[in-house]
Amino acid sequence: MPQADNTVMMEGVRIIFRNFAGKEGQYNREGDRNFAVLLDEKVATAMAEDNWNVKWLKPRSEDEEEAPQAYLPVSVNFKGRPPRIVLITSRGRTNLDESTVEMLDWADIINVDLIIRPYEWTVNNKSGVKAYLQSIYATIDEDPLEVKYNQLDQA
């Protein structure tokens, strides 16, 4: 999981709370682009011990069999060194930038591989590790008509 440069690579993960557009909402300020990656309990425990900002979703039902789900909030920042964001389809790879990344908010994603980089912070005697997106490769579940007609040029 941790690389020599302290980045963390995750393959075949699911992402939730997608806000690549940075739209203002109940839990988000305007311009804050982010998402969360679901973690299994073992990874979540290890990351929490390393002071990462691991959070837990409450079970959706009162069924005691269902365990809380761990997730890691990840920030997407285009200032400085922008993240590498790649959309994978049957036509190949498409690099997304700040103006096109919001299409991931509504895409039917079937696989995500990503690398996050840590940012260690300290404020008012509190400290932690915030996750920033370094790169993400998102494979899209394409509509059958899109696949059928993807060889045609756009008008």
C-alpha positions as CSV (number, residue, x, y, z in Angstrom):
1,M,0.0,0.0,0.0
2,P,2.4,2.9,1.0
3,Q,5.0,3.6,-1.6
4,A,8.6,4.9,-1.1
5,D,7.4,8.5,-1.5
6,N,4.6,8.0,1.1
7,T,1.9,7.9,-1.6
8,V,-0.8,5.2,-1.3
9,M,-1.9,3.2,-4.4
10,M,-5.3,1.6,-4.3
11,E,-6.6,-0.7,-7.1
12,G,-10.2,-1.8,-7.8
13,V,-11.7,0.5,-5.2
14,R,-15.2,2.1,-5.1
15,I,-15.6,5.8,-4.7
16,I,-18.6,7.6,-3.2
17,F,-19.7,11.2,-2.4
18,R,-18.3,12.3,-5.8
19,N,-18.0,16.1,-6.2
20,F,-15.4,16.6,-8.9
21,A,-17.2,19.7,-10.1
22,G,-16.7,21.4,-6.7
23,K,-20.4,22.4,-6.4
24,E,-21.6,23.9,-3.1
25,G,-23.8,21.6,-1.1
26,Q,-24.8,20.7,2.4
27,Y,-21.4,19.3,3.2
28,N,-19.3,21.2,0.6
29,R,-18.1,24.7,0.0
30,E,-18.1,26.1,-3.5
31,G,-15.0,25.1,-5.4
32,D,-13.9,22.2,-3.1
33,R,-13.5,19.3,-5.4
34,N,-13.5,15.9,-3.6
35,F,-14.7,12.4,-3.3
36,A,-14.3,9.5,-0.8
37,V,-12.9,6.0,-1.3
38,L,-14.3,3.0,0.5
39,L,-11.8,1.1,2.7
40,D,-11.9,-2.4,4.1
41,E,-11.6,-2.6,7.9
42,K,-8.0,-3.7,7.9
43,V,-6.8,-0.9,5.6
44,A,-8.9,1.7,7.5
45,T,-7.5,0.6,10.8
46,A,-3.9,0.8,9.5
47,M,-4.5,4.3,7.9
48,A,-6.2,5.6,11.1
49,E,-3.2,4.5,13.1
50,D,-1.0,6.5,10.7
51,N,-3.3,9.5,11.5
52,W,-5.1,9.6,8.1
53,N,-8.6,11.2,8.2
54,V,-10.6,7.9,8.1
55,K,-14.3,8.2,8.7
56,W,-17.1,5.7,9.2
57,L,-20.5,5.5,7.7
58,K,-23.2,4.2,10.1
59,P,-25.0,1.0,9.1
60,R,-28.1,1.8,6.9
61,S,-30.2,-0.5,9.0
62,E,-30.4,-1.4,12.7
63,D,-29.4,-4.9,11.8
64,E,-26.5,-5.7,14.1
65,E,-25.0,-8.0,11.4
66,E,-24.1,-4.9,9.3
67,A,-20.8,-3.3,10.2
68,P,-20.0,0.4,9.8
69,Q,-18.2,1.2,6.5
70,A,-14.9,3.0,6.5
71,Y,-14.1,5.7,4.0
72,L,-11.3,8.2,3.3
73,P,-12.2,11.7,2.1
74,V,-9.9,12.7,-0.8
75,S,-9.4,16.3,-2.0
76,V,-8.9,17.1,-5.7
77,N,-6.8,20.2,-6.1
78,F,-5.7,21.7,-9.5
79,K,-3.5,24.5,-7.9
80,G,0.2,23.7,-8.1
81,R,0.7,20.3,-9.5
82,P,-2.7,19.1,-10.9
83,P,-3.7,15.4,-10.5
84,R,-3.7,13.0,-13.5
85,I,-7.3,12.1,-14.2
86,V,-7.9,9.5,-16.9
87,L,-11.2,8.2,-18.2
88,I,-11.0,4.6,-19.6
89,T,-13.6,3.5,-22.2
90,S,-13.7,1.1,-25.1
91,R,-12.1,3.8,-27.3
92,G,-9.1,4.1,-25.0
93,R,-7.9,6.7,-22.5
94,T,-9.1,10.3,-22.2
95,N,-7.2,12.7,-20.0
96,L,-9.6,15.0,-18.1
97,D,-8.7,18.4,-16.8
98,E,-10.2,21.0,-14.5
99,S,-12.9,21.9,-17.1
100,T,-13.9,18.3,-17.9
101,V,-13.4,16.4,-14.7
102,E,-17.0,17.0,-13.5
103,M,-18.2,14.3,-16.0
104,L,-17.0,11.8,-13.3
105,D,-19.7,13.0,-11.0
106,W,-22.4,11.2,-13.1
107,A,-20.5,8.5,-14.9
108,D,-21.3,4.8,-14.3
109,I,-17.9,3.8,-13.0
110,I,-17.1,0.1,-12.9
111,N,-13.4,0.3,-11.7
112,V,-11.1,2.8,-10.1
113,D,-7.4,2.7,-9.6
114,L,-5.9,5.7,-7.8
115,I,-2.9,7.1,-6.0
116,I,-3.3,9.5,-3.1
117,R,-0.6,11.6,-1.5
118,P,-0.5,12.6,2.1
119,Y,-0.4,16.1,3.4
120,E,0.5,16.3,7.1
121,W,-1.2,19.3,8.9
122,T,-1.1,20.8,12.4
123,V,-3.6,23.4,13.6
124,N,-4.2,24.4,17.2
125,N,-2.3,21.5,18.6
126,K,-4.2,19.0,16.5
127,S,-2.7,17.2,13.6
128,G,-3.6,14.7,10.9
129,V,-3.0,13.5,7.4
130,K,-5.2,14.7,4.6
131,A,-5.5,12.8,1.4
132,Y,-5.0,14.5,-2.0
133,L,-5.5,12.9,-5.3
134,Q,-2.3,12.3,-7.3
135,S,-3.8,10.2,-10.1
136,I,-7.0,8.3,-10.9
137,Y,-7.9,5.9,-13.7
138,A,-11.7,5.4,-13.9
139,T,-13.2,2.8,-16.1
140,I,-16.7,3.6,-17.4
141,D,-19.6,1.2,-17.9
142,E,-20.6,2.3,-21.4
143,D,-24.1,2.3,-22.8
144,P,-24.5,-0.4,-25.6
145,L,-25.4,2.3,-28.1
146,E,-22.3,4.3,-27.3
147,V,-20.2,1.2,-27.9
148,K,-22.0,0.5,-31.2
149,Y,-21.6,4.0,-32.6
150,N,-18.2,5.0,-31.0
151,Q,-16.4,4.6,-34.3
152,L,-18.4,7.4,-36.0
153,D,-17.0,10.9,-36.2
154,Q,-19.0,13.5,-34.3
155,A,-20.8,16.1,-36.4
